Each structure stands twice: as C-alpha cells, then as structure tokens.
C-alpha cells in the first residue's frame, strides 16, 4: 500500500502538490503504476485533457440559428452519426477518478494530523462552493440587465441555462466529498469489493428502471455510478491498479459499454449537450460507468508515457501554471462562449453550419481560436475567487456542516436546473449556497 502525505489546503480536484511523499513496500509489484515522488503530473494531464474537451464540446456541439430575432438551439447529436462524437468528448468520468485520488490524499493527510471530519468537510465545501458565488452574481445580474435593456428573453435564457448546466458536476461532487470518509474506511477493509459493489448497485438500478419504466429510479445512479468511478480514484492513489488490472478494466469496460448499447435499452449518446433525445448522463447509466472504467484502464496503461512527457521541464512548467486555473476555466468559460456565439448569430447573422461538414469543422476551429485568447485572461482574473475569504473559517461541528452540505448541494442543483438567468428561482439557489457557506463557519459563541 502507498502511504501519502499531503499539505492541507489543496484545491478542488487538485493533484498532490509538491512535497507529497509516497512510500511503497519493497515487496510490492514493481509493475504497479504508483504516483511518483512530488506532484503526480499524470493526474494534471488528465485534468487538462478533460477541461479542454469540455470547452470544445460546449462550443462545437450546439447548433445555433436566428429566426426573426429568436435564438433556436439544436445539437450536433441530432445529426445522423453525431452520437459517435459523444464517445470521445464524454470524459467527465475521468474527473471523478482524479477527484477520488485527490480526496483520498487530502482525507488521509487530515486524519493523520488528527483533523476532525467536520473540519475537513468544511474546508472542502468552502473550496467547492465559494467560486460559484461570484460566477452566479455576474450571470444573474447580467441576465437581468440584458432583459431589461430589451434583449430577447429566450436568447438570454439559453446562454444563462448553459452557464448553469456546468454546475451539475459541483452538485454531485458535494455528495462524493461527504461520502469520502465512509468510503475510505470501507476501502481499507474491503478493497476492490467497494467499487464492485457500487457498480453492481448501478446494475440493479438500471434493471428496475428499464424493467418497470420508472425513470425516476435511474437518478439513484448519481450515487452508484459516480461514487463507483470516484472509488477507482481511491484504488489508484493506493497503488492498487496494477497494469494487468488496468488492461482488464480497459477491455472489460469497453466490451460492456458496447454490448449494453447494442443489445440493451440504452441510448447511444454519452452526453446530452443541447440534445433533444435521452442520453446516458441524466440520469447516469451503467453504460456511462462502463465507459469510465474503460477510460481509467486506458489512462493507467499509458501512465508511464504520459508521466515521462509531463515531467519534462517545458510541459511541467506549463502544467504547474495552467492546472491551478482549470476549475476557474470550467466555471467561467461559458461567458466567452455566449459572447462569441451572440456576436456571430445576432450581430453578424452567421448561423452554425450544417453539422459534420467541412464548413462546420472550420467554424469550430476558428471559434476556438477566438475563444482561447478570451478565456485565458478571464481565468487569470477570476482565479482569485478560488480561495474563500478568511471570514469563512473554523470548525462548525458535524451537524452544522452536514446541513451546510445539504444547502450547498441543493443550491447547486437549483442553479443547474434553473440556470443563472432571470427570475426568483436562481436567486433562491444562490441564497441556499450562501447559507450553506455561512454554516461552514465556526459558530459564534456569546
């Protein structure tokens, strides 16, 4: 087993920071891909790949057109053969895998130092929720001002809805943070049986959902699928995913995903960005879990090559500079995307070209070339919101922090569903997040 010690205060989904120490048993299998001494830049490369693909799909997959001043939003996924793209761009399972490794390292370090669970929860929740507050204020304020100034309300709602859509990940991540201490204890006792049991739960949920037609049952897989993938990050952080296991995961995950789609009742779409039809994401299905197992297996098989490249001076400097801003990019990139799309569609009258054509490819490449110089300075400015203010500090106690988690997770869910636009509902979502943040403070004693 690998012993890992981390400086407290690492950012959301951050890989182990410089100074991380890993000690392996001499008798350990030398073929086990183990996080090396210092920062594990293999995880940084995965995070960078995921964020790049997220930005690409949010620009490339929507099909936008103007009809008499009204924005019509479709999706490339509605085009014949468009589903194939989703098997490439759906990489969110990898972020939960990286998050599992980061949470295990952080929780184990806190436990070794005697930090109470409530204090650890409070720190993680603050780092998770605080960056959303300025983002929501900017979007909600701008949406109201645009509508009041005469902008088409439906068009504003499309942009603000897309901005809120990215918060689904944070709402689910509250769940995995709360579950981390319990699942860590389970892993110490049961090892591989924990992710196996979680993914078996996904099998049972899908069987009930498709067997009875009760689609609401499928939302239980938010826990089983994402916690199962998150648990595989635990296994990686302890050095348990040996190369032969990684190969089995890659083959087994790939075969299972293809078989379920070909012979089961599942959609062929692995993401639902502006898609009219169902996908394997909302709610997550066993197919998405199988794809995640495939991706993790392939990633670990390539770890040695990835690490050899990422540890070179040039790539290492780039990763050290860019990775601390990736969550900021994730939260704020929809502002440049919405601005560029609005200028093209409304200002210049240029609709999205026919999907999967040469013109569409050119549209995507030129759009990304315009977006990147806008996203980089915005992220550089907004990264200041990653650190919560000093007023949010102290240990709130277990009851307060669990209520805080419920408020923050519920607020994120409200903002995901309603978007960051006009009306009372987004304000209620923001209020819930703020209330949860206030509860993470140490109680005031009179």
Backbone torsions as a table, in degrees:
resi	resn	phi	psi	omega
1	UNK	NA	142.0	178.4
2	UNK	-86.3	135.1	175.6
3	UNK	-102.8	123.5	-174.1
4	UNK	-122.8	134.2	177.0
5	UNK	-123.5	128.5	-175.9
6	UNK	-124.3	140.9	169.2
7	UNK	-63.7	133.9	-177.4
8	UNK	-70.2	150.2	175.6
9	UNK	103.0	10.2	177.8
10	UNK	-61.3	149.4	-176.1
11	UNK	-73.8	171.9	-179.9
12	UNK	-59.6	127.0	177.7
13	UNK	59.9	18.7	-179.8
14	UNK	-75.7	148.6	173.3
15	UNK	-76.2	167.6	-179.5
16	UNK	-56.0	133.0	-176.4
17	UNK	-78.2	169.7	175.0
18	UNK	-55.4	140.2	-177.6
19	UNK	102.2	-6.6	177.2
20	UNK	-67.6	136.8	-176.8
21	UNK	-115.1	133.4	178.8
22	UNK	-126.5	126.9	177.7
23	UNK	-122.9	126.1	-178.6
24	UNK	-112.8	149.6	177.3
25	UNK	-65.9	136.3	179.1
26	UNK	-59.0	-26.1	-178.2
27	UNK	-84.8	-0.5	-176.1
28	UNK	-66.9	152.8	175.9
29	UNK	-62.0	120.2	-175.9
30	UNK	-68.8	-12.8	178.8
31	UNK	-87.8	1.8	177.1
32	UNK	-72.7	120.4	175.2
33	UNK	-68.6	108.4	-175.9
34	UNK	-109.4	139.7	172.6
35	UNK	-54.3	129.4	-176.2
36	UNK	-77.5	174.5	178.5
37	UNK	-64.4	139.3	-177.1
38	UNK	84.8	-155.3	-175.3
39	UNK	-73.3	134.9	178.0
40	UNK	-87.1	91.5	-175.5
41	UNK	-74.1	-12.4	171.5
42	UNK	-57.1	-43.6	177.9
43	UNK	-68.0	-33.9	176.9
44	UNK	-63.1	-41.6	179.8
45	UNK	-62.5	-41.3	178.2
46	UNK	-61.8	-45.5	-179.8
47	UNK	-61.3	-41.7	179.6
48	UNK	-65.2	-42.6	178.2
49	UNK	-61.0	-44.5	-178.4
50	UNK	-62.6	-48.1	-177.8
51	UNK	-65.3	-36.6	177.2
52	UNK	-62.5	-43.8	-179.4
53	UNK	-70.5	-32.4	176.8
54	UNK	-63.2	-47.7	178.9
55	UNK	-62.3	-42.1	-179.1
56	UNK	-61.3	-45.6	-176.3
57	UNK	-71.7	-30.5	178.4
58	UNK	-71.2	-21.2	173.9
59	UNK	-92.3	-40.2	-168.2
60	UNK	-87.2	-30.3	-173.6
61	UNK	-81.1	-34.6	178.1
62	UNK	-66.9	143.8	174.3
63	UNK	-114.0	109.9	-172.6
64	UNK	-109.6	139.6	178.0
65	UNK	-149.3	151.2	178.7
66	UNK	-107.7	130.7	178.0
67	UNK	-130.0	100.1	179.4
68	UNK	55.5	47.4	176.2
69	UNK	81.0	1.4	179.4
70	UNK	-108.8	132.1	-179.5
71	UNK	-82.8	126.1	174.5
72	UNK	-106.5	124.9	-176.4
73	UNK	-115.4	117.7	174.5
74	UNK	-117.1	-160.9	-177.5
75	UNK	-145.5	146.1	173.8
76	UNK	-60.3	-27.0	-177.4
77	UNK	-66.4	-15.8	177.4
78	UNK	-81.6	-8.6	177.7
79	UNK	-83.5	145.5	179.4
80	UNK	-59.2	127.1	-178.8
81	UNK	85.9	-6.1	-178.6
82	UNK	-65.2	-24.1	-178.7
83	UNK	-59.3	-28.0	-177.0
84	UNK	-60.7	-31.8	178.9
85	UNK	-62.7	-34.0	-174.3
86	UNK	-68.1	-23.8	178.6
87	UNK	-73.8	-15.6	178.1
88	UNK	-97.0	-43.6	-172.2
89	UNK	-87.5	-12.9	179.0
90	UNK	-81.5	93.6	-176.9
91	UNK	-122.1	12.8	179.6
92	UNK	-60.7	-29.5	174.1
93	UNK	-55.8	-33.3	179.7
94	UNK	-65.7	-32.8	178.9
95	UNK	-69.7	-37.8	175.6
96	UNK	-67.4	-33.3	174.6
97	UNK	-62.6	-48.8	177.8
98	UNK	-63.0	-41.2	178.4
99	UNK	-61.3	-36.0	177.2
100	UNK	-62.7	-44.5	177.9
101	UNK	-62.0	-44.2	-178.8
102	UNK	-65.5	-41.9	-179.0
103	UNK	-67.8	-39.4	178.4
104	UNK	-63.3	-45.5	-179.6
105	UNK	-60.7	-45.5	-178.0
106	UNK	-66.3	-44.8	-178.0
107	UNK	-67.9	-40.4	179.9
108	UNK	-65.4	-39.8	177.2
109	UNK	-62.7	-45.2	179.6
110	UNK	-63.4	-41.0	-179.9
111	UNK	-63.6	-42.1	179.7
112	UNK	-62.8	-28.8	179.7
113	UNK	-89.7	0.1	179.9
114	UNK	78.6	19.8	178.9
115	UNK	-73.5	128.4	178.9
116	UNK	-62.5	151.3	179.6
117	UNK	-59.2	-38.2	-178.7
118	UNK	-64.0	-36.4	177.9
119	UNK	-68.1	-41.7	178.6
120	UNK	-64.7	-43.2	176.7
121	UNK	-56.9	-47.0	-176.1
122	UNK	-60.4	-43.7	-179.6
123	UNK	-63.0	-45.2	-178.4
124	UNK	-67.4	-40.0	-179.4
125	UNK	-65.7	-39.0	178.0
126	UNK	-62.3	-45.7	-179.8
127	UNK	-66.3	-26.4	179.6
128	UNK	-78.6	-44.8	-169.1
129	UNK	-93.4	-33.7	-173.3
130	UNK	-58.5	-42.7	-179.6
131	UNK	-60.3	-21.3	-178.8
132	UNK	-74.5	-27.8	-174.3
133	UNK	-61.6	-55.5	178.3
134	UNK	-63.2	-34.1	177.6
135	UNK	-60.9	-48.1	-178.8
136	UNK	-64.8	-39.5	179.5
137	UNK	-62.3	-44.6	-179.8
138	UNK	-62.2	-48.3	-176.6
139	UNK	-67.1	-46.6	-177.3
140	UNK	-64.3	-42.4	178.3
141	UNK	-64.0	-48.0	-178.8
142	UNK	-62.7	-38.8	179.9
143	UNK	-63.4	-43.9	178.7
144	UNK	-64.9	-41.8	180.0
145	UNK	-64.8	-39.9	179.7
146	UNK	-64.9	-43.8	-179.7
147	UNK	-65.8	-42.0	179.3
148	UNK	-65.4	-28.5	-180.0
149	UNK	-84.1	-1.4	175.4
150	UNK	106.9	2.5	178.2
151	UNK	-66.8	147.7	179.5
152	UNK	-59.4	123.7	-175.9
153	UNK	-61.4	-39.0	-178.4
154	UNK	-64.3	-38.7	179.5
155	UNK	-67.7	-39.4	177.5
156	UNK	-63.7	-38.9	-179.2
157	UNK	-66.7	-32.1	177.8
158	UNK	-63.9	-47.6	179.8
159	UNK	-66.0	-45.2	-178.7
160	UNK	-70.0	-30.9	176.2
161	UNK	-67.3	-39.6	177.1
162	UNK	-65.5	-37.4	178.3
163	UNK	-64.5	-38.1	177.7
164	UNK	-74.3	-25.0	-177.5
165	UNK	-58.7	-34.5	-176.3
166	UNK	-70.0	-14.9	-176.5
167	UNK	-78.2	-7.3	178.0
168	UNK	-57.4	-37.1	-178.4
169	UNK	-62.1	-42.3	-179.1
170	UNK	-69.0	-35.9	177.3
171	UNK	-61.1	-43.0	178.3
172	UNK	-70.4	-34.6	-176.3
173	UNK	-66.8	-28.0	172.5
174	UNK	-57.1	-41.8	179.1
175	UNK	-61.2	-47.2	-176.3
176	UNK	-69.0	-32.2	175.9
177	UNK	-63.7	-47.6	-179.2
178	UNK	-63.0	-34.1	-177.2
179	UNK	-81.1	-13.7	-172.0
180	UNK	-56.1	-51.9	-179.0
181	UNK	-59.5	-39.5	-179.7
182	UNK	-67.2	-45.7	-178.5
183	UNK	-71.1	-28.6	174.8
184	UNK	-64.4	-45.5	178.1
185	UNK	-62.7	-39.3	178.7
186	UNK	-64.8	-39.8	179.9
187	UNK	-65.5	-40.7	179.5
188	UNK	-58.6	-28.2	-178.4
189	UNK	-97.2	-37.4	-170.6
190	UNK	-115.0	-11.6	174.7
191	UNK	60.3	-125.4	-174.6
192	UNK	-65.5	-18.1	-179.0
193	UNK	-66.1	-22.9	-177.5
194	UNK	-69.8	-56.2	176.5
195	UNK	-61.9	-32.8	178.3
196	UNK	-63.2	-42.6	179.9
197	UNK	-66.8	-39.8	179.8
198	UNK	-64.5	-43.9	178.9
199	UNK	-71.4	-28.4	172.6
200	UNK	-66.3	-34.5	173.8
201	UNK	-60.8	-37.1	177.1
202	UNK	-64.4	-37.0	176.2
203	UNK	-60.4	-46.4	-178.5
204	UNK	-64.3	-42.1	179.9
205	UNK	-61.9	-45.9	179.8
206	UNK	-64.9	-36.2	178.9
207	UNK	-62.4	-43.5	178.2
208	UNK	-68.8	-43.4	-176.9
209	UNK	-60.5	-51.5	-176.2
210	UNK	-82.0	-21.9	178.9
211	UNK	-77.3	-31.0	-176.9
212	UNK	-109.0	-14.4	-176.8
213	UNK	80.1	7.7	178.6
214	UNK	-85.7	88.9	-174.9
215	UNK	-63.2	-27.7	-177.8
216	UNK	-62.7	-25.6	178.7
217	UNK	-62.5	-29.9	-177.6
218	UNK	-59.8	-24.7	-178.2
219	UNK	-70.5	-12.7	172.3
220	UNK	-63.7	-22.6	179.7
221	UNK	-72.6	-9.8	171.0
222	UNK	-57.6	-36.8	176.4
223	UNK	-79.4	-52.5	-171.5
224	UNK	-66.4	-45.6	-177.0
225	UNK	-70.7	-52.2	-174.2
226	UNK	-71.7	-36.0	176.0
227	UNK	-69.1	-33.1	176.3
228	UNK	-63.5	-44.8	177.3
229	UNK	-66.4	-42.2	177.6
230	UNK	-58.0	-38.8	-179.7
231	UNK	-66.1	-30.3	176.6
232	UNK	-66.6	-28.0	171.1
233	UNK	-64.6	-36.8	173.3
234	UNK	-58.5	-46.4	-177.6
235	UNK	-62.9	-38.7	177.9
236	UNK	-64.5	-44.8	-175.6
237	UNK	-64.9	-22.8	177.0
238	UNK	-96.2	5.7	178.0
239	UNK	75.0	19.5	-174.2
240	UNK	-85.8	-16.6	-178.9
241	UNK	-86.6	86.3	177.8
242	UNK	-72.4	167.0	-175.3
243	UNK	-62.5	-37.8	179.9
244	UNK	-68.9	-33.5	175.5
245	UNK	-67.5	-40.7	179.0
246	UNK	-61.7	-40.7	178.3
247	UNK	-64.3	-41.7	177.6
248	UNK	-63.7	-38.7	178.3
249	UNK	-65.1	-43.2	-178.6
250	UNK	-63.0	-46.6	-178.7
251	UNK	-70.5	-49.1	-177.5
252	UNK	-63.6	-42.8	178.6
253	UNK	-63.7	-42.9	179.9
254	UNK	-65.4	-45.3	179.8
255	UNK	-63.6	-43.1	-178.9
256	UNK	-64.0	-44.2	-179.0
257	UNK	-62.2	-45.3	-179.8
258	UNK	-66.6	-42.2	-178.8
259	UNK	-65.3	-40.7	-179.4
260	UNK	-64.9	-38.2	-180.0
261	UNK	-72.8	-41.1	-176.4
262	UNK	-73.3	-35.9	-172.3
263	UNK	-117.9	-3.6	-178.2
264	UNK	-109.2	-175.4	-176.0
265	UNK	-89.1	22.5	-170.0
266	UNK	-92.5	153.5	173.6
267	UNK	-70.2	155.0	175.7
268	UNK	-88.0	-8.2	-179.4
269	UNK	-86.2	131.8	179.6
270	UNK	-100.3	-1.1	173.5
271	UNK	-147.1	162.5	-174.6
272	UNK	-126.6	33.7	-177.7
273	UNK	-65.1	107.3	-179.8
274	UNK	58.5	17.6	-178.0
275	UNK	-83.1	142.0	-179.8
276	UNK	-81.3	-30.1	-177.0
277	UNK	-92.6	174.8	-177.7
278	UNK	-72.9	163.2	176.9
279	UNK	-140.0	-176.1	178.8
280	UNK	-94.4	16.7	-175.3
281	UNK	-107.2	-41.7	-173.4
282	UNK	-124.9	92.1	-1.0
283	UNK	-82.2	161.1	179.0
284	UNK	-65.6	149.4	-178.4
285	UNK	-122.3	175.6	177.0
286	UNK	-62.1	-29.1	177.8
287	UNK	-61.4	-44.8	178.9
288	UNK	-64.0	-40.1	176.1
289	UNK	-61.3	-41.0	178.7
290	UNK	-65.1	-40.9	177.2
291	UNK	-61.8	-40.3	178.1
292	UNK	-62.2	-42.3	177.4
293	UNK	-61.2	-42.2	176.6
294	UNK	-59.4	-49.1	-177.1
295	UNK	-62.3	-42.9	-179.3
296	UNK	-65.6	-42.1	178.1
297	UNK	-60.0	-46.1	178.8
298	UNK	-63.6	-42.9	-179.1
299	UNK	-60.4	-44.8	-179.2
300	UNK	-67.9	-35.7	176.2
301	UNK	-62.1	-32.6	-179.4
302	UNK	-92.9	2.2	-172.1
303	UNK	-56.7	-43.3	-176.7
304	UNK	-60.8	-43.2	179.6
305	UNK	-69.6	-41.3	179.2
306	UNK	-61.9	-44.0	-178.8
307	UNK	-66.8	-37.2	178.9
308	UNK	-61.6	-39.1	178.1
309	UNK	-73.4	-44.9	-172.9
310	UNK	-72.1	-18.9	179.0
311	UNK	-87.2	-3.1	174.0
312	UNK	-67.1	152.4	-175.0
313	UNK	-55.7	-45.0	-177.8
314	UNK	-64.8	-57.6	177.6
315	UNK	-59.8	-35.2	179.9
316	UNK	-63.8	-43.2	178.5
317	UNK	-64.0	-41.1	179.3
318	UNK	-62.3	-45.7	-179.3
319	UNK	-65.3	-41.5	179.7
320	UNK	-64.0	-28.8	-179.5
321	UNK	-83.8	-39.5	-171.6
322	UNK	-87.0	-40.3	-170.5
323	UNK	-60.8	-37.1	177.4
324	UNK	-62.6	-13.3	-178.4
325	UNK	-104.9	3.0	-172.4
326	UNK	-67.5	-39.4	178.5
327	UNK	-66.9	-33.9	175.5
328	UNK	-64.0	-42.2	176.5
329	UNK	-59.6	-43.5	-179.3
330	UNK	-59.6	-43.0	-176.0
331	UNK	-75.5	-37.4	-168.8
332	UNK	-102.8	-6.4	-171.8
333	UNK	-68.5	-19.1	-178.6
334	UNK	-71.5	-16.4	175.3
335	UNK	-66.9	-54.7	175.5
336	UNK	-60.3	-38.1	179.0
337	UNK	-60.4	-44.5	-179.5
338	UNK	-67.5	-39.4	-179.9
339	UNK	-65.1	-48.1	-179.1
340	UNK	-64.2	-43.6	178.8
341	UNK	-62.7	-41.9	179.3
342	UNK	-64.0	-41.4	179.1
343	UNK	-64.0	-44.1	-177.8
344	UNK	-67.7	-49.1	-172.5
345	UNK	-76.7	-46.7	-176.6
346	UNK	-91.2	-41.4	-177.0
347	UNK	-75.0	-44.0	-175.5
348	UNK	-106.9	-6.3	178.5
349	UNK	68.5	29.3	-179.0
350	UNK	-103.4	110.7	177.4
351	UNK	-82.4	162.0	174.8
352	UNK	-61.4	129.6	178.8
353	UNK	-62.9	167.3	178.3
354	UNK	-56.3	126.8	-175.5
355	UNK	-60.4	151.7	175.6
356	UNK	61.1	32.6	174.4
357	UNK	-117.3	170.4	178.3
358	UNK	-62.3	-39.4	178.5
359	UNK	-64.7	-37.5	177.7
360	UNK	-64.7	-40.3	176.8
361	UNK	-62.0	-43.5	178.9
362	UNK	-63.6	-41.8	176.0
363	UNK	-55.0	-45.8	-178.7
364	UNK	-65.6	-44.6	-178.1
365	UNK	-65.9	-46.6	179.6
366	UNK	-65.7	-37.4	178.1
367	UNK	-62.5	-43.7	178.4
368	UNK	-65.6	-35.2	177.6
369	UNK	-63.6	-32.2	177.1
370	UNK	-78.8	-37.1	-174.6
371	UNK	-70.6	-40.7	-173.7
372	UNK	-58.3	-45.6	177.0
373	UNK	-66.3	-16.3	175.9
374	UNK	-88.1	-38.3	-177.1
375	UNK	-70.7	-39.9	-175.0
376	UNK	-59.5	-52.5	179.3
377	UNK	-68.2	-31.8	177.5
378	UNK	-63.5	-43.7	178.6
379	UNK	-66.0	-38.3	179.0
380	UNK	-62.7	-34.7	178.3
381	UNK	-77.7	-43.9	-172.6
382	UNK	-79.1	-12.9	-177.8
383	UNK	-63.3	-19.3	177.4
384	UNK	-61.0	-22.6	-178.9
385	UNK	-83.4	0.3	178.4
386	UNK	-67.1	-34.4	-176.3
387	UNK	-93.1	122.8	178.5
388	UNK	-64.0	153.0	177.6
389	UNK	-66.0	157.7	-178.0
390	UNK	-63.4	-23.0	178.9
391	UNK	-62.5	-25.0	177.3
392	UNK	-93.5	90.1	-177.1
393	UNK	-153.4	171.9	177.8
394	UNK	92.6	175.5	-179.9
395	UNK	-104.7	118.9	-174.5
396	UNK	-84.8	-11.7	-172.3
397	UNK	91.9	154.1	-171.7
398	UNK	-65.1	-43.2	-177.9
399	UNK	-62.2	-47.6	-179.9
400	UNK	-62.0	-41.1	-174.7
401	UNK	-72.0	-31.6	176.8
402	UNK	-71.1	-37.7	173.5
403	UNK	-63.8	-40.3	177.7
404	UNK	-60.2	-42.6	179.1
405	UNK	-62.1	-41.3	178.9
406	UNK	-63.7	-42.8	180.0
407	UNK	-66.9	-43.6	-179.2
408	UNK	-66.7	-46.5	178.5
409	UNK	-63.2	-42.5	177.7
410	UNK	-65.4	-40.9	177.7
411	UNK	-62.6	-42.5	177.0
412	UNK	-61.3	-40.6	179.8
413	UNK	-64.5	-41.8	177.6
414	UNK	-60.6	-44.9	-179.7
415	UNK	-67.0	-32.1	177.2
416	UNK	-65.5	-45.7	-176.4
417	UNK	-74.9	-42.8	-175.0
418	UNK	-84.9	-23.2	-172.9
419	UNK	83.9	174.2	-179.1
420	UNK	-102.8	49.6	-173.8
421	UNK	-111.4	-143.2	-174.4
422	UNK	-89.0	160.9	176.5
423	UNK	107.9	178.1	-176.0
424	UNK	-81.4	-31.9	-173.5
425	UNK	-61.6	-47.4	177.0
426	UNK	-59.0	-35.8	178.5
427	UNK	-65.5	-37.7	177.2
428	UNK	-65.8	-39.7	176.8
429	UNK	-62.0	-44.2	178.2
430	UNK	-64.0	-39.9	178.5
431	UNK	-62.4	-39.1	178.2
432	UNK	-63.6	-43.2	178.6
433	UNK	-62.5	-45.4	179.2
434	UNK	-62.8	-40.3	178.7
435	UNK	-63.5	-41.2	177.1
436	UNK	-63.1	-41.2	177.8
437	UNK	-61.6	-41.7	-179.9
438	UNK	-63.2	-32.7	179.8
439	UNK	-73.3	-16.8	177.5
440	UNK	-76.9	-7.1	176.7
441	UNK	-76.3	158.8	172.8
442	UNK	-66.3	137.0	-179.3
443	UNK	-62.0	142.1	178.7
444	UNK	-77.7	126.9	-178.4
445	UNK	-105.1	129.4	-179.9
446	UNK	-99.7	NA	NA
